[in-house]
Amino acid sequence: MARRPRLDIAGFHHIVNRGVDKSNVFKSSEDKDKFLEIVCKAAKEYYVDIHDYCLMDNHYHLLAFFNRNNLSLFIRQINSNWAIYFNKKYKRSGHLWQGRFKSWYVFDEKYLYTLFRYIEYNPIEAKISSKAGEYSYTLLHNILNKKSVIKCAKNSLLIKELKYLDALLQIELTKNDLEKIKELQSQKIDIEESKVVFKKSKPLSKHFEGIKTKEERNLNIIEALKDGYTQSEIAKYLKLTPTAISKVKKKYVEK
């Protein structure tokens, strides 16, 4: 299976990496503190701002803003330096990480704020905390408990917009929310003329080929929306009003 293309472009990215065979990559609080030092050292070198993080025993999440097109260089430095440190400390050899790291480009504000919830929800999902900010190795924990914040997170939106985000982060992340995140992560995007664009799986004519009923048409409208087409584009193709498309979306999606 072909790998999903890596978008090494400036902007927000959500990054995840796991230990090989789900093994632990952090064995102590000291390990996690050291890892954050390595993250901030790389962030300074590559002009990156960390906006949130969560360090679990066998994986990590970073929500970072890249001022330059250097995502891969940044993460490779972190992963390489951590593997060297970890292997030396624990007298082990071989691969530490489970293949290449995963990353997703954050293409709008709604997605960004959803990721703050998702990242801070990890310890709750693992049943090692009961609410956001309770687990020690997330940025929210340090902010709420007035602890020192790592240098590379000084510009985090979590700090600047805490009054708004703290209330949002305390809302339970539902199964439906998690499914929406998966959908956002699977959104196909590319770069055209230095701009981020949504890639479509097929033209609109194929989405509406052979439809016979209004119900079929409406379901295909939802599929076209998921494929990245705008309500205006679909309305123009079907010779409907944007309001009509909006009503279909509300009926079938926003229940």
Secondary structure, 3 states (H helix, E strand, C coil): CCCCCCCCCCEEEEEEEEEHHHCCCCCCHHHHHHHHHHHHHHHHHHCEEEEEEEECCCEEEEEEEECCCCHHHHHHHHHHHHHHHHHHHCCCCCCCECCCCEEEECCCHHHHHHHHHHHHHHHHHCCCCCCCCCCCCEHHHHHHCCCCCCHHHCCCHHHHCHHHHHHHHCCCCCHHHHHHHHHHHHCCEEEECCEEEECCCCCHHHHCCCCCCHHHHHHHHHHHHHCCCCHHHHHHHHCCCHHHHHHHHHHHCCC
